[in-house]
Amino acid sequence: MNKVMLLTITVMLTACGPAKPTETVDELVANPARIKEIQRLCKEDRAKVGDELCMRAAAAAERRFFGDRPEQKKTQ
């Protein structure tokens, strides 16, 4: 019985952990407002947002800055 309770508590605590970022760099490149929002959140509390999402937002901003934008691909 104690082992079952311990396992149940462990599973519940694991499920309550921070969610994995679901936004890809490509999705962020297409949404500059979301990039700015994530960058603002990263400046305020990077630990809460998570390093991975902050790094994805930085990569997306870099891509947009250096010219890999969806709107450029449509006009060419």
N, CA, C and O atoms as a Maestro MAE file, in Angstrom:
{
 s_m_m2io_version
 :::
 2.0.0
}

f_m_ct {
 s_m_title
 :::
 protein
 m_atom[304] {
  # First column is atom index #
  i_m_mmod_type
  r_m_x_coord
  r_m_y_coord
  r_m_z_coord
  i_m_residue_number
  s_m_chain_name
  s_m_pdb_residue_name
  s_m_pdb_atom_name
  i_m_atomic_number
  :::
  1 25 0.823 -1.192 0.000 1 A "MET " " N  " 7
  2 3 0.000 0.000 0.000 1 A "MET " " CA " 6
  3 2 0.867 1.256 0.000 1 A "MET " " C  " 6
  4 15 0.593 2.198 -0.743 1 A "MET " " O  " 8
  5 25 1.922 1.276 0.837 2 A "ASN " " N  " 7
  6 3 2.791 2.435 0.905 2 A "ASN " " CA " 6
  7 2 3.527 2.658 -0.411 2 A "ASN " " C  " 6
  8 15 3.751 3.797 -0.821 2 A "ASN " " O  " 8
  9 25 3.898 1.566 -1.068 3 A "LYS " " N  " 7
  10 3 4.593 1.704 -2.355 3 A "LYS " " CA " 6
  11 2 3.676 2.289 -3.408 3 A "LYS " " C  " 6
  12 15 4.119 3.073 -4.248 3 A "LYS " " O  " 8
  13 25 2.418 1.925 -3.377 4 A "VAL " " N  " 7
  14 3 1.447 2.462 -4.329 4 A "VAL " " CA " 6
  15 2 1.257 3.959 -4.083 4 A "VAL " " C  " 6
  16 15 1.224 4.740 -5.034 4 A "VAL " " O  " 8
  17 25 1.135 4.358 -2.847 5 A "MET " " N  " 7
  18 3 0.985 5.779 -2.516 5 A "MET " " CA " 6
  19 2 2.216 6.572 -2.925 5 A "MET " " C  " 6
  20 15 2.098 7.676 -3.457 5 A "MET " " O  " 8
  21 25 3.396 6.016 -2.680 6 A "LEU " " N  " 7
  22 3 4.633 6.683 -3.051 6 A "LEU " " CA " 6
  23 2 4.710 6.853 -4.568 6 A "LEU " " C  " 6
  24 15 5.103 7.911 -5.060 6 A "LEU " " O  " 8
  25 25 4.340 5.822 -5.294 7 A "LEU " " N  " 7
  26 3 4.340 5.885 -6.756 7 A "LEU " " CA " 6
  27 2 3.329 6.913 -7.256 7 A "LEU " " C  " 6
  28 15 3.620 7.664 -8.187 7 A "LEU " " O  " 8
  29 25 2.160 6.952 -6.654 8 A "THR " " N  " 7
  30 3 1.121 7.904 -7.038 8 A "THR " " CA " 6
  31 2 1.588 9.337 -6.800 8 A "THR " " C  " 6
  32 15 1.401 10.200 -7.658 8 A "THR " " O  " 8
  33 25 2.174 9.590 -5.676 9 A "ILE " " N  " 7
  34 3 2.680 10.932 -5.362 9 A "ILE " " CA " 6
  35 2 3.797 11.323 -6.330 9 A "ILE " " C  " 6
  36 15 3.851 12.464 -6.789 9 A "ILE " " O  " 8
  37 25 4.666 10.402 -6.631 10 A "THR " " N  " 7
  38 3 5.760 10.683 -7.567 10 A "THR " " CA " 6
  39 2 5.224 11.048 -8.940 10 A "THR " " C  " 6
  40 15 5.702 11.996 -9.563 10 A "THR " " O  " 8
  41 25 4.248 10.312 -9.411 11 A "VAL " " N  " 7
  42 3 3.650 10.590 -10.721 11 A "VAL " " CA " 6
  43 2 2.961 11.951 -10.721 11 A "VAL " " C  " 6
  44 15 3.065 12.701 -11.691 11 A "VAL " " O  " 8
  45 25 2.268 12.264 -9.653 12 A "MET " " N  " 7
  46 3 1.572 13.549 -9.568 12 A "MET " " CA " 6
  47 2 2.563 14.709 -9.566 12 A "MET " " C  " 6
  48 15 2.337 15.715 -10.239 12 A "MET " " O  " 8
  49 25 3.636 14.583 -8.833 13 A "LEU " " N  " 7
  50 3 4.632 15.655 -8.784 13 A "LEU " " CA " 6
  51 2 5.352 15.807 -10.119 13 A "LEU " " C  " 6
  52 15 5.692 16.921 -10.517 13 A "LEU " " O  " 8
  53 25 5.581 14.718 -10.798 14 A "THR " " N  " 7
  54 3 6.221 14.784 -12.104 14 A "THR " " CA " 6
  55 2 5.315 15.486 -13.105 14 A "THR " " C  " 6
  56 15 5.793 16.258 -13.937 14 A "THR " " O  " 8
  57 25 4.041 15.232 -13.035 15 A "ALA " " N  " 7
  58 3 3.082 15.854 -13.945 15 A "ALA " " CA " 6
  59 2 2.946 17.352 -13.679 15 A "ALA " " C  " 6
  60 15 2.536 18.099 -14.568 15 A "ALA " " O  " 8
  61 25 3.277 17.792 -12.494 16 A "CYS " " N  " 7
  62 3 3.153 19.204 -12.144 16 A "CYS " " CA " 6
  63 2 4.390 20.017 -12.521 16 A "CYS " " C  " 6
  64 15 4.433 21.219 -12.258 16 A "CYS " " O  " 8
  65 25 5.371 19.405 -13.117 17 A "GLY " " N  " 7
  66 3 6.590 20.108 -13.496 17 A "GLY " " CA " 6
  67 2 6.337 21.094 -14.619 17 A "GLY " " C  " 6
  68 15 5.247 21.115 -15.190 17 A "GLY " " O  " 8
  69 25 7.324 21.907 -14.943 18 A "PRO " " N  " 7
  70 3 7.149 22.894 -16.008 18 A "PRO " " CA " 6
  71 2 6.907 22.211 -17.346 18 A "PRO " " C  " 6
  72 15 7.492 21.173 -17.654 18 A "PRO " " O  " 8
  73 25 6.039 22.816 -18.122 19 A "ALA " " N  " 7
  74 3 5.698 22.262 -19.430 19 A "ALA " " CA " 6
  75 2 6.838 22.505 -20.418 19 A "ALA " " C  " 6
  76 15 7.545 23.509 -20.333 19 A "ALA " " O  " 8
  77 25 7.002 21.594 -21.333 20 A "LYS " " N  " 7
  78 3 8.016 21.746 -22.378 20 A "LYS " " CA " 6
  79 2 7.525 22.784 -23.377 20 A "LYS " " C  " 6
  80 15 6.335 22.825 -23.687 20 A "LYS " " O  " 8
  81 25 8.406 23.608 -23.875 21 A "PRO " " N  " 7
  82 3 7.989 24.580 -24.886 21 A "PRO " " CA " 6
  83 2 7.502 23.861 -26.142 21 A "PRO " " C  " 6
  84 15 8.146 22.934 -26.632 21 A "PRO " " O  " 8
  85 25 6.374 24.299 -26.644 22 A "THR " " N  " 7
  86 3 5.810 23.647 -27.814 22 A "THR " " CA " 6
  87 2 6.024 24.469 -29.072 22 A "THR " " C  " 6
  88 15 5.823 23.969 -30.179 22 A "THR " " O  " 8
  89 25 6.425 25.712 -28.922 23 A "GLU " " N  " 7
  90 3 6.597 26.580 -30.080 23 A "GLU " " CA " 6
  91 2 7.967 26.339 -30.711 23 A "GLU " " C  " 6
  92 15 8.993 26.374 -30.032 23 A "GLU " " O  " 8
  93 25 7.964 26.099 -31.998 24 A "THR " " N  " 7
  94 3 9.224 25.898 -32.702 24 A "THR " " CA " 6
  95 2 9.776 27.240 -33.152 24 A "THR " " C  " 6
  96 15 9.084 28.258 -33.124 24 A "THR " " O  " 8
  97 25 11.016 27.223 -33.561 25 A "VAL " " N  " 7
  98 3 11.653 28.448 -34.056 25 A "VAL " " CA " 6
  99 2 10.913 28.938 -35.299 25 A "VAL " " C  " 6
  100 15 10.704 30.140 -35.461 25 A "VAL " " O  " 8
  101 25 10.519 28.021 -36.170 26 A "ASP " " N  " 7
  102 3 9.800 28.413 -37.388 26 A "ASP " " CA " 6
  103 2 8.472 29.096 -37.070 26 A "ASP " " C  " 6
  104 15 8.110 30.078 -37.719 26 A "ASP " " O  " 8
  105 25 7.750 28.587 -36.085 27 A "GLU " " N  " 7
  106 3 6.493 29.218 -35.683 27 A "GLU " " CA " 6
  107 2 6.740 30.616 -35.126 27 A "GLU " " C  " 6
  108 15 5.977 31.545 -35.390 27 A "GLU " " O  " 8
  109 25 7.803 30.753 -34.362 28 A "LEU " " N  " 7
  110 3 8.117 32.057 -33.786 28 A "LEU " " CA " 6
  111 2 8.568 33.051 -34.853 28 A "LEU " " C  " 6
  112 15 8.247 34.237 -34.766 28 A "LEU " " O  " 8
  113 25 9.302 32.585 -35.852 29 A "VAL " " N  " 7
  114 3 9.736 33.469 -36.942 29 A "VAL " " CA " 6
  115 2 8.516 34.090 -37.618 29 A "VAL " " C  " 6
  116 15 8.548 35.257 -38.008 29 A "VAL " " O  " 8
  117 25 7.457 33.323 -37.757 30 A "ALA " " N  " 7
  118 3 6.236 33.798 -38.403 30 A "ALA " " CA " 6
  119 2 5.411 34.714 -37.501 30 A "ALA " " C  " 6
  120 15 4.451 35.328 -37.966 30 A "ALA " " O  " 8
  121 25 5.766 34.814 -36.223 31 A "ASN " " N  " 7
  122 3 4.978 35.600 -35.275 31 A "ASN " " CA " 6
  123 2 5.889 36.526 -34.460 31 A "ASN " " C  " 6
  124 15 6.250 36.194 -33.331 31 A "ASN " " O  " 8
  125 25 6.263 37.678 -35.017 32 A "PRO " " N  " 7
  126 3 7.195 38.571 -34.316 32 A "PRO " " CA " 6
  127 2 6.656 39.124 -32.995 32 A "PRO " " C  " 6
  128 15 7.433 39.408 -32.083 32 A "PRO " " O  " 8
  129 25 5.345 39.277 -32.884 33 A "ALA " " N  " 7
  130 3 4.787 39.767 -31.616 33 A "ALA " " CA " 6
  131 2 5.030 38.752 -30.495 33 A "ALA " " C  " 6
  132 15 5.300 39.126 -29.354 33 A "ALA " " O  " 8
  133 25 4.932 37.481 -30.831 34 A "ARG " " N  " 7
  134 3 5.181 36.428 -29.834 34 A "ARG " " CA " 6
  135 2 6.651 36.395 -29.432 34 A "ARG " " C  " 6
  136 15 6.972 36.153 -28.268 34 A "ARG " " O  " 8
  137 25 7.550 36.639 -30.394 35 A "ILE " " N  " 7
  138 3 8.983 36.701 -30.078 35 A "ILE " " CA " 6
  139 2 9.232 37.789 -29.039 35 A "ILE " " C  " 6
  140 15 9.926 37.561 -28.048 35 A "ILE " " O  " 8
  141 25 8.664 38.971 -29.269 36 A "LYS " " N  " 7
  142 3 8.863 40.086 -28.339 36 A "LYS " " CA " 6
  143 2 8.290 39.766 -26.959 36 A "LYS " " C  " 6
  144 15 8.890 40.094 -25.935 36 A "LYS " " O  " 8
  145 25 7.123 39.122 -26.945 37 A "GLU " " N  " 7
  146 3 6.511 38.763 -25.669 37 A "GLU " " CA " 6
  147 2 7.388 37.775 -24.894 37 A "GLU " " C  " 6
  148 15 7.590 37.935 -23.690 37 A "GLU " " O  " 8
  149 25 7.901 36.766 -25.579 38 A "ILE " " N  " 7
  150 3 8.755 35.782 -24.918 38 A "ILE " " CA " 6
  151 2 10.047 36.436 -24.439 38 A "ILE " " C  " 6
  152 15 10.512 36.144 -23.338 38 A "ILE " " O  " 8
  153 25 10.631 37.313 -25.245 39 A "GLN " " N  " 7
  154 3 11.865 37.989 -24.833 39 A "GLN " " CA " 6
  155 2 11.626 38.845 -23.595 39 A "GLN " " C  " 6
  156 15 12.479 38.910 -22.711 39 A "GLN " " O  " 8
  157 25 10.469 39.503 -23.527 40 A "ARG " " N  " 7
  158 3 10.141 40.302 -22.342 40 A "ARG " " CA " 6
  159 2 10.010 39.406 -21.114 40 A "ARG " " C  " 6
  160 15 10.525 39.728 -20.043 40 A "ARG " " O  " 8
  161 25 9.315 38.277 -21.277 41 A "LEU " " N  " 7
  162 3 9.155 37.346 -20.168 41 A "LEU " " CA " 6
  163 2 10.495 36.773 -19.721 41 A "LEU " " C  " 6
  164 15 10.721 36.564 -18.529 41 A "LEU " " O  " 8
  165 25 11.380 36.520 -20.679 42 A "CYS " " N  " 7
  166 3 12.707 35.990 -20.344 42 A "CYS " " CA " 6
  167 2 13.519 37.000 -19.544 42 A "CYS " " C  " 6
  168 15 14.261 36.626 -18.635 42 A "CYS " " O  " 8
  169 25 13.378 38.289 -19.883 43 A "LYS " " N  " 7
  170 3 14.079 39.323 -19.125 43 A "LYS " " CA " 6
  171 2 13.542 39.431 -17.705 43 A "LYS " " C  " 6
  172 15 14.300 39.659 -16.763 43 A "LYS " " O  " 8
  173 25 12.228 39.265 -17.556 44 A "GLU " " N  " 7
  174 3 11.604 39.401 -16.240 44 A "GLU " " CA " 6
  175 2 11.893 38.200 -15.338 44 A "GLU " " C  " 6
  176 15 12.260 38.366 -14.175 44 A "GLU " " O  " 8
  177 25 11.727 36.993 -15.881 45 A "ASP " " N  " 7
  178 3 11.906 35.797 -15.042 45 A "ASP " " CA " 6
  179 2 12.254 34.603 -15.930 45 A "ASP " " C  " 6
  180 15 11.386 33.808 -16.291 45 A "ASP " " O  " 8
  181 25 13.523 34.495 -16.271 46 A "ARG " " N  " 7
  182 3 13.981 33.441 -17.187 46 A "ARG " " CA " 6
  183 2 13.755 32.037 -16.620 46 A "ARG " " C  " 6
  184 15 13.471 31.101 -17.368 46 A "ARG " " O  " 8
  185 25 13.879 31.896 -15.315 47 A "ALA " " N  " 7
  186 3 13.691 30.580 -14.700 47 A "ALA " " CA " 6
  187 2 12.255 30.090 -14.873 47 A "ALA " " C  " 6
  188 15 12.023 28.896 -15.065 47 A "ALA " " O  " 8
  189 25 11.308 30.995 -14.805 48 A "LYS " " N  " 7
  190 3 9.906 30.617 -14.954 48 A "LYS " " CA " 6
  191 2 9.585 30.246 -16.404 48 A "LYS " " C  " 6
  192 15 8.852 29.290 -16.657 48 A "LYS " " O  " 8
  193 25 10.131 31.000 -17.345 49 A "VAL " " N  " 7
  194 3 9.861 30.753 -18.766 49 A "VAL " " CA " 6
  195 2 10.605 29.516 -19.248 49 A "VAL " " C  " 6
  196 15 10.053 28.693 -19.978 49 A "VAL " " O  " 8
  197 25 11.845 29.393 -18.839 50 A "GLY " " N  " 7
  198 3 12.654 28.244 -19.247 50 A "GLY " " CA " 6
  199 2 13.687 28.627 -20.286 50 A "GLY " " C  " 6
  200 15 13.414 29.407 -21.199 50 A "GLY " " O  " 8
  201 25 14.873 28.069 -20.136 51 A "ASP " " N  " 7
  202 3 15.974 28.390 -21.042 51 A "ASP " " CA " 6
  203 2 15.676 27.998 -22.485 51 A "ASP " " C  " 6
  204 15 16.028 28.722 -23.416 51 A "ASP " " O  " 8
  205 25 15.027 26.854 -22.665 52 A "GLU " " N  " 7
  206 3 14.810 26.368 -24.024 52 A "GLU " " CA " 6
  207 2 13.929 27.316 -24.832 52 A "GLU " " C  " 6
  208 15 14.245 27.612 -25.984 52 A "GLU " " O  " 8
  209 25 12.836 27.794 -24.253 53 A "LEU " " N  " 7
  210 3 11.951 28.711 -24.964 53 A "LEU " " CA " 6
  211 2 12.650 30.049 -25.203 53 A "LEU " " C  " 6
  212 15 12.475 30.657 -26.259 53 A "LEU " " O  " 8
  213 25 13.429 30.508 -24.245 54 A "CYS " " N  " 7
  214 3 14.169 31.762 -24.424 54 A "CYS " " CA " 6
  215 2 15.182 31.632 -25.559 54 A "CYS " " C  " 6
  216 15 15.367 32.558 -26.348 54 A "CYS " " O  " 8
  217 25 15.830 30.477 -25.631 55 A "MET " " N  " 7
  218 3 16.807 30.266 -26.711 55 A "MET " " CA " 6
  219 2 16.103 30.163 -28.062 55 A "MET " " C  " 6
  220 15 16.632 30.639 -29.066 55 A "MET " " O  " 8
  221 25 14.931 29.557 -28.102 56 A "ARG " " N  " 7
  222 3 14.172 29.491 -29.357 56 A "ARG " " CA " 6
  223 2 13.748 30.875 -29.813 56 A "ARG " " C  " 6
  224 15 13.812 31.183 -31.003 56 A "ARG " " O  " 8
  225 25 13.316 31.708 -28.881 57 A "ALA " " N  " 7
  226 3 12.919 33.073 -29.226 57 A "ALA " " CA " 6
  227 2 14.119 33.868 -29.738 57 A "ALA " " C  " 6
  228 15 13.990 34.652 -30.678 57 A "ALA " " O  " 8
  229 25 15.275 33.670 -29.129 58 A "ALA " " N  " 7
  230 3 16.486 34.361 -29.587 58 A "ALA " " CA " 6
  231 2 16.873 33.895 -30.989 58 A "ALA " " C  " 6
  232 15 17.270 34.709 -31.822 58 A "ALA " " O  " 8
  233 25 16.762 32.600 -31.257 59 A "ALA " " N  " 7
  234 3 17.084 32.075 -32.586 59 A "ALA " " CA " 6
  235 2 16.104 32.605 -33.623 59 A "ALA " " C  " 6
  236 15 16.501 32.920 -34.745 59 A "ALA " " O  " 8
  237 25 14.831 32.705 -33.264 60 A "ALA " " N  " 7
  238 3 13.831 33.229 -34.190 60 A "ALA " " CA " 6
  239 2 14.073 34.709 -34.475 60 A "ALA " " C  " 6
  240 15 13.945 35.149 -35.618 60 A "ALA " " O  " 8
  241 25 14.419 35.473 -33.450 61 A "ALA " " N  " 7
  242 3 14.714 36.892 -33.648 61 A "ALA " " CA " 6
  243 2 15.942 37.064 -34.537 61 A "ALA " " C  " 6
  244 15 15.984 37.955 -35.386 61 A "ALA " " O  " 8
  245 25 16.928 36.217 -34.337 62 A "GLU " " N  " 7
  246 3 18.138 36.264 -35.165 62 A "GLU " " CA " 6
  247 2 17.812 35.945 -36.625 62 A "GLU " " C  " 6
  248 15 18.315 36.605 -37.534 62 A "GLU " " O  " 8
  249 25 16.979 34.945 -36.845 63 A "ARG " " N  " 7
  250 3 16.584 34.598 -38.218 63 A "ARG " " CA " 6
  251 2 15.857 35.746 -38.888 63 A "ARG " " C  " 6
  252 15 16.120 36.069 -40.046 63 A "ARG " " O  " 8
  253 25 14.928 36.369 -38.145 64 A "ARG " " N  " 7
  254 3 14.186 37.503 -38.716 64 A "ARG " " CA " 6
  255 2 15.134 38.664 -39.013 64 A "ARG " " C  " 6
  256 15 15.004 39.316 -40.048 64 A "ARG " " O  " 8
  257 25 16.071 38.924 -38.127 65 A "PHE " " N  " 7
  258 3 17.000 40.034 -38.313 65 A "PHE " " CA " 6
  259 2 17.869 39.830 -39.548 65 A "PHE " " C  " 6
  260 15 18.130 40.772 -40.296 65 A "PHE " " O  " 8
  261 25 18.310 38.601 -39.753 66 A "PHE " " N  " 7
  262 3 19.200 38.327 -40.871 66 A "PHE " " CA " 6
  263 2 18.464 37.969 -42.156 66 A "PHE " " C  " 6
  264 15 19.090 37.553 -43.130 66 A "PHE " " O  " 8
  265 25 17.134 38.126 -42.168 67 A "GLY " " N  " 7
  266 3 16.404 38.055 -43.416 67 A "GLY " " CA " 6
  267 2 15.656 36.780 -43.727 67 A "GLY " " C  " 6
  268 15 15.173 36.644 -44.851 67 A "GLY " " O  " 8
  269 25 15.527 35.844 -42.822 68 A "ASP " " N  " 7
  270 3 14.790 34.617 -43.095 68 A "ASP " " CA " 6
  271 2 13.362 34.776 -42.583 68 A "ASP " " C  " 6
  272 15 12.972 34.189 -41.573 68 A "ASP " " O  " 8
  273 25 12.580 35.605 -43.324 69 A "ARG " " N  " 7
  274 3 11.222 35.904 -42.902 69 A "ARG " " CA " 6
  275 2 10.227 35.272 -43.866 69 A "ARG " " C  " 6
  276 15 10.483 35.210 -45.069 69 A "ARG " " O  " 8
  277 25 9.098 34.805 -43.353 70 A "PRO " " N  " 7
  278 3 8.095 34.198 -44.233 70 A "PRO " " CA " 6
  279 2 7.569 35.177 -45.271 70 A "PRO " " C  " 6
  280 15 7.308 34.783 -46.408 70 A "PRO " " O  " 8
  281 25 7.406 36.451 -44.905 71 A "GLU " " N  " 7
  282 3 6.867 37.417 -45.862 71 A "GLU " " CA " 6
  283 2 7.843 37.675 -47.015 71 A "GLU " " C  " 6
  284 15 7.411 38.056 -48.102 71 A "GLU " " O  " 8
  285 25 9.125 37.479 -46.804 72 A "GLN " " N  " 7
  286 3 10.082 37.641 -47.881 72 A "GLN " " CA " 6
  287 2 9.990 36.470 -48.875 72 A "GLN " " C  " 6
  288 15 10.177 36.661 -50.077 72 A "GLN " " O  " 8
  289 25 9.711 35.300 -48.390 73 A "LYS " " N  " 7
  290 3 9.620 34.124 -49.245 73 A "LYS " " CA " 6
  291 2 8.417 34.208 -50.172 73 A "LYS " " C  " 6
  292 15 8.472 33.707 -51.295 73 A "LYS " " O  " 8
  293 25 7.339 34.828 -49.730 74 A "LYS " " N  " 7
  294 3 6.118 34.936 -50.535 74 A "LYS " " CA " 6
  295 2 6.277 35.909 -51.696 74 A "LYS " " C  " 6
  296 15 5.689 35.698 -52.757 74 A "LYS " " O  " 8
  297 25 7.059 36.970 -51.516 75 A "THR " " N  " 7
  298 3 7.163 38.012 -52.544 75 A "THR " " CA " 6
  299 2 8.215 37.700 -53.586 75 A "THR " " C  " 6
  300 15 8.244 38.357 -54.627 75 A "THR " " O  " 8
  301 25 9.065 36.742 -53.356 76 A "GLN " " N  " 7
  302 3 10.131 36.472 -54.313 76 A "GLN " " CA " 6
  303 2 9.685 35.566 -55.416 76 A "GLN " " C  " 6
  304 15 10.472 35.243 -56.305 76 A "GLN " " O  " 8
  :::
 }
 m_bond[303] {
  # First column is bond index #
  i_m_from
  i_m_to
  i_m_order
  :::
  1 1 2 1
  2 2 3 1
  3 3 4 2
  4 3 5 1
  5 5 6 1
  6 6 7 1
  7 7 8 2
  8 7 9 1
  9 9 10 1
  10 10 11 1
  11 11 12 2
  12 11 13 1
  13 13 14 1
  14 14 15 1
  15 15 16 2
  16 15 17 1
  17 17 18 1
  18 18 19 1
  19 19 20 2
  20 19 21 1
  21 21 22 1
  22 22 23 1
  23 23 24 2
  24 23 25 1
  25 25 26 1
  26 26 27 1
  27 27 28 2
  28 27 29 1
  29 29 30 1
  30 30 31 1
  31 31 32 2
  32 31 33 1
  33 33 34 1
  34 34 35 1
  35 35 36 2
  36 35 37 1
  37 37 38 1
  38 38 39 1
  39 39 40 2
  40 39 41 1
  41 41 42 1
  42 42 43 1
  43 43 44 2
  44 43 45 1
  45 45 46 1
  46 46 47 1
  47 47 48 2
  48 47 49 1
  49 49 50 1
  50 50 51 1
  51 51 52 2
  52 51 53 1
  53 53 54 1
  54 54 55 1
  55 55 56 2
  56 55 57 1
  57 57 58 1
  58 58 59 1
  59 59 60 2
  60 59 61 1
  61 61 62 1
  62 62 63 1
  63 63 64 2
  64 63 65 1
  65 65 66 1
  66 66 67 1
  67 67 68 2
  68 67 69 1
  69 69 70 1
  70 70 71 1
  71 71 72 2
  72 71 73 1
  73 73 74 1
  74 74 75 1
  75 75 76 2
  76 75 77 1
  77 77 78 1
  78 78 79 1
  79 79 80 2
  80 79 81 1
  81 81 82 1
  82 82 83 1
  83 83 84 2
  84 83 85 1
  85 85 86 1
  86 86 87 1
  87 87 88 2
  88 87 89 1
  89 89 90 1
  90 90 91 1
  91 91 92 2
  92 91 93 1
  93 93 94 1
  94 94 95 1
  95 95 96 2
  96 95 97 1
  97 97 98 1
  98 98 99 1
  99 99 100 2
  100 99 101 1
  101 101 102 1
  102 102 103 1
  103 103 104 2
  104 103 105 1
  105 105 106 1
  106 106 107 1
  107 107 108 2
  108 107 109 1
  109 109 110 1
  110 110 111 1
  111 111 112 2
  112 111 113 1
  113 113 114 1
  114 114 115 1
  115 115 116 2
  116 115 117 1
  117 117 118 1
  118 118 119 1
  119 119 120 2
  120 119 121 1
  121 121 122 1
  122 122 123 1
  123 123 124 2
  124 123 125 1
  125 125 126 1
  126 126 127 1
  127 127 128 2
  128 127 129 1
  129 129 130 1
  130 130 131 1
  131 131 132 2
  132 131 133 1
  133 133 134 1
  134 134 135 1
  135 135 136 2
  136 135 137 1
  137 137 138 1
  138 138 139 1
  139 139 140 2
  140 139 141 1
  141 141 142 1
  142 142 143 1
  143 143 144 2
  144 143 145 1
  145 145 146 1
  146 146 147 1
  147 147 148 2
  148 147 149 1
  149 149 150 1
  150 150 151 1
  151 151 152 2
  152 151 153 1
  153 153 154 1
  154 154 155 1
  155 155 156 2
  156 155 157 1
  157 157 158 1
  158 158 159 1
  159 159 160 2
  160 159 161 1
  161 161 162 1
  162 162 163 1
  163 163 164 2
  164 163 165 1
  165 165 166 1
  166 166 167 1
  167 167 168 2
  168 167 169 1
  169 169 170 1
  170 170 171 1
  171 171 172 2
  172 171 173 1
  173 173 174 1
  174 174 175 1
  175 175 176 2
  176 175 177 1
  177 177 178 1
  178 178 179 1
  179 179 180 2
  180 179 181 1
  181 181 182 1
  182 182 183 1
  183 183 184 2
  184 183 185 1
  185 185 186 1
  186 186 187 1
  187 187 188 2
  188 187 189 1
  189 189 190 1
  190 190 191 1
  191 191 192 2
  192 191 193 1
  193 193 194 1
  194 194 195 1
  195 195 196 2
  196 195 197 1
  197 197 198 1
  198 198 199 1
  199 199 200 2
  200 199 201 1
  201 201 202 1
  202 202 203 1
  203 203 204 2
  204 203 205 1
  205 205 206 1
  206 206 207 1
  207 207 208 2
  208 207 209 1
  209 209 210 1
  210 210 211 1
  211 211 212 2
  212 211 213 1
  213 213 214 1
  214 214 215 1
  215 215 216 2
  216 215 217 1
  217 217 218 1
  218 218 219 1
  219 219 220 2
  220 219 221 1
  221 221 222 1
  222 222 223 1
  223 223 224 2
  224 223 225 1
  225 225 226 1
  226 226 227 1
  227 227 228 2
  228 227 229 1
  229 229 230 1
  230 230 231 1
  231 231 232 2
  232 231 233 1
  233 233 234 1
  234 234 235 1
  235 235 236 2
  236 235 237 1
  237 237 238 1
  238 238 239 1
  239 239 240 2
  240 239 241 1
  241 241 242 1
  242 242 243 1
  243 243 244 2
  244 243 245 1
  245 245 246 1
  246 246 247 1
  247 247 248 2
  248 247 249 1
  249 249 250 1
  250 250 251 1
  251 251 252 2
  252 251 253 1
  253 253 254 1
  254 254 255 1
  255 255 256 2
  256 255 257 1
  257 257 258 1
  258 258 259 1
  259 259 260 2
  260 259 261 1
  261 261 262 1
  262 262 263 1
  263 263 264 2
  264 263 265 1
  265 265 266 1
  266 266 267 1
  267 267 268 2
  268 267 269 1
  269 269 270 1
  270 270 271 1
  271 271 272 2
  272 271 273 1
  273 273 274 1
  274 274 275 1
  275 275 276 2
  276 275 277 1
  277 277 278 1
  278 278 279 1
  279 279 280 2
  280 279 281 1
  281 281 282 1
  282 282 283 1
  283 283 284 2
  284 283 285 1
  285 285 286 1
  286 286 287 1
  287 287 288 2
  288 287 289 1
  289 289 290 1
  290 290 291 1
  291 291 292 2
  292 291 293 1
  293 293 294 1
  294 294 295 1
  295 295 296 2
  296 295 297 1
  297 297 298 1
  298 298 299 1
  299 299 300 2
  300 299 301 1
  301 301 302 1
  302 302 303 1
  303 303 304 2
  :::
 }
}
